[in-house]
Amino acid sequence: MSIERTEPSSLDLLPAGSPSVPIHCLGLARWAEFAASLPASQQAFAKALDFTPKAGKLCLLPDQEGRLERVLFGLGDLESASGDPLQVGRLPGLLPPGDYRLEPESDGAPAVAALAWLMGSYRFARYRDTGAAPPRLVAPEGIDGEAVLRVARAVAAGRDLINTPSNDLGPAEIEAAARTLAARFGATLSVTEGEALAAGFPLVHAVGAASPRAPRLIDLSWGAEDAPKVTLVGKGVVFDTGGLDIKPSASMLLMKKDMGGAAVALSTAEMVMGAGLKVRLRVLIPTVENAIAGNAFRPGDVIRSRAGLSVEIGNTDAEGRLILADALALADAEAPDLLIDFATLTGAARVALGPDLPAFFTPDDALATEIEAAARAALDPVWRLPLHPPYASLLESKVADLNNVSGGPFAGAITAALFLRRFAPKSQAHAHFDLYGWNPSTKPGRPEGGEVQTARLVHHLLVTRYGG
C-alpha cells in the first residue's frame, strides 16, 4: 500500500499580487504607532475588543460594509527569549477561509513567516475529513517561494509517514515511499529483504524475524560520484512491541512513530535533492517490525553484527540501536565526508531534554558548532550531550564484544550513542540525533502529531556546507 502525500492547496503559495486580505503582524513595541495609523472606526473596533498584539492574539477588522478588510496578529515581545519565531504558524488554524497576504511592514522575517504558515496548514486527512480547507497565503515579496515550498512539502511528507498507523505502514510501505522519492529525483535504490539480510545485516534480520512483514535494508544514492559524500541513516522500526522484553500497553500507544528516524532521513533527502545540493547523497534505512513470535530474538542471545562485533542482547526493547549498527557499518565502510543518523532511540533523552529538544552527539567539535548554528538558523532546536568515554564500560559483556544495553538506570542516551559509535569508527564527522518525532500538543507551525525534528536543521547545514 502506498502512502498518500499531503499536498493540498494549503501547501502552496499564491502568486504575488493576488487579491487578498492584508495581515499586519505586530510586536508589542510598534503597536501604539501602528494603531494611530488605522481609520478611526477600526481603532475603535480594536479598542472595543481590547486588542493588543500579545503573542497569538488575533483581531479581524471590518470595512464600513462589514466585510473583512484587514487582520491584526500579535507577535508579542519580539525581544523576549521565550518568543516563538514561528508564531505566524498559528494563523491557518485561526483565520476564516480565504486568501491573505503578509504586509511588508509586518514584524518578523517574511520567509520564516511563510514557512511557519505552510507548516501550520498541515492536516493529516487520510482517515477523516478535517473540515474546510485552511486559508491560503500569497507569496511574500522578495522570498524564494519555491525553496520555502520544497521544505514545507518535505516536512508534510515526513509527517504523513509518522502519522500513518502501523497497520497501513510497514517495511514495504517505507520502501515504497523511498522508491517514489528515488524515481522523482532520478536516484538509484536497492533493497535487501527478508532472509537475504541474514548474511550481510544479521542484526536487522534478527530484530525483524518475528514479524510476518519482512524486514529490509533500503539503500538510496543520488548525485555526482565525485561530490562530497553525505550519508543519512534513519531508524525505521514501524512498530515496537519491545519484543520478548515486552512493553507495557501504555508504552505501545505511540509506537507507530518509532520509524520517525526513517521519516526524517527521507524528508531531509527530499529537501536536499529538491535543492540540487552538490553532494553525493546516500540514504540508508533499516526497517523492521519488532514483533513477538517463536522465532523472535531473545534476551541473552549473542549475534555477530555486520561489523564483526558480537553483541549480547541485554534487552530486546533496545532494538533500534541494533538495526542502526548494521546500517552504520555499511555507511562507515566508505568513510563518508559526513555521516548523520536519526532515531527515536531512548526515553532517557526525553527525560533529560523533553519532547521538543532532540539530543545530538558527535565526537567532532567543529561539526557540533556547525549543527548548533544550523539549528538556530533553521529554528529547529537541538542540544548536544557528551559522548563520555568512561561510560562505554557500562556496555561490557562477559560473553560478547559488547552488550546492547548498560543494564543500569543511568546515562541511557549516552550509552546508546556510545554503542552506535562502535560501528562507525572511520567517521569522525558523525552526528547521532536522538529525537522524539512527535508534537504532544499543537504549537505554532507544529500541529499535534508526527514531526520530522532535525530535518530542516540538517538541510540548512548541508546548504551552508555545499551550496546548491
C-alpha positions as MATLAB code, in Angstrom:
seq = 'MSIERTEPSSLDLLPAGSPSVPIHCLGLARWAEFAASLPASQQAFAKALDFTPKAGKLCLLPDQEGRLERVLFGLGDLESASGDPLQVGRLPGLLPPGDYRLEPESDGAPAVAALAWLMGSYRFARYRDTGAAPPRLVAPEGIDGEAVLRVARAVAAGRDLINTPSNDLGPAEIEAAARTLAARFGATLSVTEGEALAAGFPLVHAVGAASPRAPRLIDLSWGAEDAPKVTLVGKGVVFDTGGLDIKPSASMLLMKKDMGGAAVALSTAEMVMGAGLKVRLRVLIPTVENAIAGNAFRPGDVIRSRAGLSVEIGNTDAEGRLILADALALADAEAPDLLIDFATLTGAARVALGPDLPAFFTPDDALATEIEAAARAALDPVWRLPLHPPYASLLESKVADLNNVSGGPFAGAITAALFLRRFAPKSQAHAHFDLYGWNPSTKPGRPEGGEVQTARLVHHLLVTRYGG';
ca = [
       0.000    0.000    0.000;
       1.372    3.410   -0.960;
       1.364    6.428    1.341;
      -0.616    9.383    0.049;
       1.298   12.637    0.272;
      -0.276   15.700    1.830;
      -0.177   18.244   -0.972;
      -3.496   20.104   -0.786;
      -3.831   23.671   -1.967;
      -2.956   24.724    1.585;
       0.638   23.670    0.918;
       1.037   26.170   -1.866;
       1.680   29.882   -2.135;
      -0.492   32.101   -4.304;
       1.350   34.333   -6.802;
       2.489   37.695   -5.513;
      -0.090   40.375   -6.215;
      -3.093   38.028   -5.955;
      -6.238   39.644   -4.489;
      -6.081   39.043   -0.742;
      -6.775   40.376    2.732;
      -3.761   42.040    4.371;
      -2.364   40.717    7.659;
      -0.331   43.035    9.869;
       1.963   41.022   12.170;
       2.850   43.279   15.067;
       5.160   43.188   18.048;
       4.251   44.978   21.255;
       6.803   47.741   20.711;
       5.189   49.011   17.493;
       1.534   48.747   18.452;
       0.823   52.312   19.582;
       2.344   53.812   16.431;
       0.544   51.392   14.146;
      -2.814   51.759   15.912;
      -2.691   55.511   15.346;
      -2.444   54.911   11.571;
      -5.713   52.960   11.428;
      -9.016   54.586   10.426;
     -10.884   55.879   13.454;
     -13.594   53.236   13.116;
     -11.038   50.412   13.166;
      -9.183   51.980   16.087;
     -12.442   51.971   17.983;
     -13.221   48.409   16.946;
      -9.824   47.122   18.092;
     -10.173   49.066   21.349;
     -13.640   47.604   21.961;
     -12.155   44.120   21.583;
      -9.319   45.085   23.939;
      -6.817   44.046   21.291;
      -3.110   44.366   21.959;
      -0.560   42.359   19.971;
       0.149   39.747   22.609;
       1.578   36.566   21.131;
      -1.075   34.683   19.145;
      -3.835   37.263   19.596;
      -5.991   37.974   16.532;
      -8.231   40.868   15.523;
     -10.394   40.839   12.362;
     -11.154   44.411   11.261;
     -14.206   45.092    9.049;
     -14.712   47.828    6.496;
     -17.723   50.158    6.502;
     -19.897   47.452    4.883;
     -18.897   44.826    7.436;
     -16.582   42.880    5.109;
     -13.190   41.730    6.370;
     -10.719   44.443    5.403;
      -7.585   43.628    7.379;
      -6.208   41.319   10.067;
      -4.103   42.247   13.064;
      -1.987   39.486   14.558;
       0.129   39.697   17.684;
       3.719   38.504   17.832;
       4.220   39.575   21.443;
       7.509   40.840   22.791;
       9.978   40.265   19.969;
      12.880   40.885   22.334;
      11.829   38.119   24.716;
      13.894   34.952   24.766;
      10.671   32.967   25.132;
       9.168   34.375   21.934;
       8.301   31.925   19.156;
       9.602   32.996   15.717;
       7.132   30.555   14.110;
       4.178   32.412   15.664;
       2.603   33.041   12.228;
       2.073   29.280   12.044;
      -0.970   29.766   14.309;
      -2.851   31.716   11.664;
      -4.086   28.862    9.422;
      -5.953   27.476   12.431;
      -7.412   30.872   13.438;
      -8.463   32.604   10.223;
     -11.640   32.012    8.236;
     -11.197   30.510    4.742;
      -9.887   32.982    2.209;
      -6.744   34.410    0.654;
      -4.357   36.503    2.710;
      -1.057   38.351    2.412;
       1.519   39.418    4.970;
       2.004   43.145    4.763;
       5.612   44.206    4.035;
       5.769   46.389    7.144;
       4.914   43.404    9.350;
       7.412   42.477   12.032;
       9.436   39.301   11.536;
      11.212   37.679    8.569;
       8.864   37.037    5.604;
      10.444   33.713    4.548;
      10.201   32.372    8.098;
       6.598   33.562    8.322;
       5.692   31.879    5.026;
       7.264   28.594    6.123;
       5.526   28.785    9.505;
       2.196   29.400    7.754;
       2.672   26.398    5.465;
       3.769   24.106    8.288;
       0.766   25.280   10.324;
      -1.520   24.475    7.388;
      -0.653   20.778    7.541;
      -3.571   18.407    8.155;
      -3.431   14.612    8.340;
      -6.614   13.759    6.443;
      -6.102   10.159    5.370;
      -8.812    8.708    7.580;
     -11.311   11.524    8.112;
     -12.452   14.832    6.707;
     -10.624   17.613    8.542;
     -13.189   20.244    7.543;
     -12.852   23.360    5.435;
      -9.634   23.966    3.578;
      -7.221   26.175    5.507;
      -6.769   29.765    4.369;
      -4.233   30.435    1.632;
      -1.226   32.744    1.643;
       0.132   34.971   -1.098;
       3.890   34.583   -1.516;
       5.604   37.492    0.277;
       7.619   39.782   -1.962;
      11.345   39.079   -2.133;
      11.394   35.491   -0.852;
      12.394   32.330   -2.687;
       8.916   30.826   -2.698;
       9.991   27.590   -4.356;
      12.621   26.969   -1.681;
      10.056   27.548    1.079;
       7.574   25.223   -0.620;
      10.190   22.482   -1.016;
      10.878   22.483    2.690;
       7.203   22.666    3.696;
       6.192   19.825    1.384;
       9.066   17.621    2.533;
       8.053   18.263    6.144;
       4.465   17.306    5.293;
       5.596   14.098    3.596;
       7.604   13.083    6.644;
       4.744   13.917    8.985;
       2.421   11.764    6.880;
       4.727    8.776    7.308;
       4.920    9.170   11.089;
       1.190    9.775   11.479;
       0.184    6.721    9.458;
      -0.685    3.830   11.794;
       1.313    0.643   11.635;
      -1.444   -1.435   10.068;
      -1.026    0.725    6.952;
       2.716    1.439    7.263;
       5.102   -1.490    7.357;
       8.590   -2.017    5.952;
       7.150   -2.481    2.441;
       5.390    0.896    2.606;
       8.554    2.652    3.757;
      10.316    1.036    0.813;
       7.521    2.279   -1.475;
       7.944    5.829   -0.151;
      11.695    5.630   -0.779;
      11.129    4.255   -4.286;
       8.720    7.070   -5.110;
      11.243    9.627   -3.898;
      14.072    7.967   -5.843;
      12.019    7.929   -9.052;
      11.083   11.582   -8.618;
      14.710   12.722   -8.464;
      16.451   10.093  -10.589;
      18.152    8.390   -7.648;
      19.131    4.730   -7.591;
      17.695    2.390   -4.991;
      18.461   -1.149   -3.891;
      16.821   -3.247   -1.186;
      17.998   -6.269    0.776;
      14.941   -8.062    2.152;
      13.941  -10.921    4.425;
      16.224  -13.937    4.666;
      18.772  -12.241    2.399;
      19.598   -9.979    5.361;
      20.963  -12.843    7.447;
      24.364  -12.869    5.748;
      25.049   -9.139    5.374;
      22.855   -7.473    8.007;
      22.374  -10.028   10.769;
      21.166   -7.575   13.422;
      18.474   -6.189   11.114;
      17.465   -9.757   10.280;
      17.273  -10.783   13.939;
      15.150   -7.836   15.043;
      12.668   -8.223   12.182;
      12.472  -12.011   12.027;
       9.362  -12.438   14.198;
       7.125  -10.232   12.067;
       5.192  -11.564    9.059;
       6.212   -8.331    7.344;
       9.728   -8.883    6.035;
      12.461   -6.558    7.305;
      14.702   -4.813    4.809;
      17.669   -2.516    4.317;
      16.926    0.314    1.880;
      19.884    1.954    0.125;
      19.264    5.124   -1.944;
      22.006    7.036   -3.793;
      21.851   10.352   -5.641;
      24.249   12.947   -7.018;
      27.608   13.082   -8.754;
      30.084   10.348   -7.804;
      32.884   12.851   -7.230;
      30.857   15.166   -4.956;
      31.334   15.170   -1.171;
      29.784   12.042    0.334;
      26.918   12.670    2.741;
      25.188    9.641    4.252;
      21.932    9.758    6.191;
      20.809    6.753    8.240;
      17.260    6.539    9.611;
      15.808    4.101   12.117;
      12.715    2.517   10.582;
      11.014    0.454   13.297;
       7.418    0.563   12.066;
       6.089   -0.726   15.389;
       7.872   -1.703   18.561;
       6.244   -4.127   20.960;
       9.530   -4.323   22.829;
       9.928   -7.905   21.612;
      10.143  -10.583   24.307;
      11.011   -7.799   26.758;
       7.507   -6.598   26.014;
       6.461   -3.031   26.698;
       3.501   -2.191   28.950;
       0.422   -1.452   26.858;
       0.558    2.278   27.640;
       4.100    2.415   26.259;
       2.947    0.992   22.916;
       0.340    3.666   22.196;
       2.714    5.865   20.168;
       4.969    3.150   18.791;
       3.786    3.845   15.260;
       6.217    6.777   15.465;
       9.231    4.547   16.138;
      10.084    4.851   12.443;
      10.458    8.623   12.876;
      14.175    8.449   12.081;
      13.405    6.975    8.671;
      10.840    9.711    8.033;
      13.392   12.384    8.965;
      16.001   10.843    6.644;
      13.550   10.752    3.717;
      12.274   14.268    4.420;
      15.837   15.603    4.577;
      16.731   13.756    1.378;
      13.739   15.321   -0.386;
      14.919   18.793    0.635;
      18.499   18.062   -0.438;
      17.634   16.580   -3.816;
      14.994   19.220   -4.485;
      17.545   21.958   -3.839;
      20.103   20.265   -6.094;
      22.847   20.389   -3.483;
      26.323   19.459   -4.684;
      26.672   16.265   -2.695;
      26.795   12.524   -3.252;
      23.819   11.646   -1.080;
      23.255    8.188    0.347;
      20.252    7.273    2.474;
      20.240    4.007    4.428;
      17.071    2.863    6.151;
      16.945   -0.385    8.111;
      13.223   -1.016    8.558;
      11.610   -3.730   10.670;
       8.707   -4.545   12.929;
       9.839   -5.640   16.394;
       7.199   -8.303   16.939;
       6.765  -11.413   19.097;
       6.716  -14.981   17.780;
       8.503  -18.280   18.252;
      11.428  -17.072   16.152;
      11.859  -13.738   17.977;
      15.353  -12.905   19.173;
      15.798  -13.365   22.907;
      17.493  -11.727   25.888;
      20.852  -13.432   26.241;
      21.247  -14.194   22.537;
      24.620  -13.299   21.008;
      24.537  -12.048   17.417;
      27.541  -11.192   15.288;
      26.974   -7.858   13.552;
      27.890   -6.774   10.040;
      30.962   -5.053   11.511;
      32.129   -8.348   13.010;
      31.490   -7.301   16.601;
      29.494   -9.796   18.634;
      26.552   -8.277   20.516;
      24.894   -9.786   23.563;
      21.195   -8.928   23.738;
      20.602   -7.477   27.169;
      17.151   -6.205   26.235;
      15.067   -6.834   23.100;
      13.428   -3.425   23.572;
      16.743   -1.763   22.664;
      16.269   -2.883   19.069;
      16.732    0.461   17.318;
      20.452    0.641   18.027;
      20.849   -2.910   16.711;
      19.428   -2.212   13.267;
      21.269    1.115   13.125;
      24.548   -0.670   13.955;
      24.436   -2.747   10.769;
      23.451    0.265    8.660;
      26.198    2.418   10.191;
      28.769   -0.292    9.492;
      27.717   -0.242    5.825;
      27.919    3.559    5.731;
      31.255    3.716    7.553;
      32.913    1.331    5.091;
      33.176    4.110    2.517;
      34.181    6.750    5.103;
      31.735    9.482    4.034;
      32.619   13.134    4.477;
      29.598   13.475    6.734;
      27.557   10.752    8.420;
      24.295   11.556   10.210;
      21.863    9.153   11.813;
      18.358    9.878   13.074;
      16.475    7.749   15.588;
      13.652    7.792   18.092;
      16.052    5.942   20.332;
      15.871    6.480   24.082;
      13.438    7.574   26.741;
      16.470    8.901   28.593;
      16.880   11.701   26.051;
      13.234   12.693   26.561;
      13.636   12.698   30.342;
      16.711   14.908   30.025;
      15.500   17.332   27.362;
      11.766   16.840   26.871;
       9.899   16.144   23.631;
      10.745   19.397   21.815;
      14.532   19.303   22.094;
      16.327   16.391   20.397;
      19.684   15.361   21.770;
      22.675   15.102   19.479;
      26.077   13.517   19.893;
      29.248   13.916   17.893;
      32.975   13.450   18.564;
      33.676   16.371   16.197;
      33.627   19.745   17.966;
      33.718   21.698   14.704;
      30.703   19.755   13.415;
      28.909   20.381   16.700;
      29.411   24.120   16.246;
      28.003   23.910   12.708;
      24.987   21.926   13.916;
      24.231   24.420   16.657;
      24.452   27.317   14.179;
      22.185   25.498   11.712;
      19.686   24.749   14.475;
      19.412   28.440   15.319;
      19.138   29.488   11.676;
      16.549   26.846   10.785;
      14.573   27.287   14.031;
      14.935   23.549   14.568;
      16.442   23.313   18.072;
      18.728   20.574   19.443;
      21.059   20.178   22.423;
      24.442   18.472   22.489;
      25.032   15.734   25.040;
      28.508   14.301   25.711;
      29.994   11.082   24.372;
      31.546   10.432   27.782;
      34.131    7.664   27.099;
      34.181    6.121   30.609;
      30.514    5.195   30.229;
      31.480    2.771   27.467;
      32.406    0.330   30.217;
      28.706    0.083   31.057;
      28.228   -1.801   27.779;
      30.753   -4.530   28.576;
      29.642   -8.146   28.215;
      31.092  -11.289   29.746;
      30.331  -13.362   26.645;
      30.473  -10.928   23.688;
      32.300   -7.844   22.455;
      29.562   -5.643   23.935;
      26.027   -5.640   25.259;
      23.262   -3.654   23.603;
      22.263   -2.048   26.936;
      24.047   -0.949   30.068;
      21.741   -2.795   32.428;
      21.512    0.198   34.754;
      19.332    3.304   35.078;
      21.968    5.912   34.278;
      23.046    7.765   31.102;
      20.799    5.782   28.745;
      21.030    8.217   25.827;
      24.818    8.470   26.182;
      25.407    4.727   26.341;
      23.179    4.260   23.269;
      25.256    6.834   21.383;
      28.493    5.173   22.522;
      27.137    1.831   21.302;
      26.487    3.308   17.841;
      29.944    4.892   17.684;
      31.500    1.409   17.880;
      30.062    0.706   14.422;
      31.313    3.851   12.686;
      34.984    4.126   13.739;
      36.192    5.694   10.461;
      33.684    8.547   10.537;
      34.872   11.365   12.766;
      32.318   13.727   11.214;
      29.427   11.679   12.563;
      26.374   13.083   14.307;
      23.717   10.995   16.023;
      20.306   12.603   16.663;
      18.101   11.081   19.352;
      14.691   12.620   18.687;
      11.087   12.199   19.784;
       9.441   12.656   16.374;
       6.133   13.865   17.801;
       4.442   17.078   18.931;
       2.482   16.213   22.098;
       0.421   19.381   21.670;
      -0.092   21.944   18.932;
       2.371   24.817   18.753;
       2.766   27.496   16.063;
       3.596   25.729   12.793;
       3.765   22.376   14.582;
       0.386   20.614   14.798;
      -0.053   17.835   17.318;
       1.248   14.587   15.810;
       4.244   13.395   13.848;
       7.183   15.770   13.430;
      10.393   15.484   11.402;
      12.615   17.077   14.025;
      16.136   17.969   12.792;
      15.283   17.598    9.077;
      15.251   21.365    8.473;
      18.389   21.721   10.591;
      20.373   19.180    8.557;
      19.095   20.629    5.284;
      20.321   24.058    6.365;
      23.640   22.583    7.459;
      24.146   20.965    4.059;
      23.110   24.093    2.159;
      25.661   26.073    4.172;
      28.380   23.467    3.617;
      27.842   22.551   -0.008;
      25.510   25.055   -1.662;
      23.027   24.449   -4.480;
];
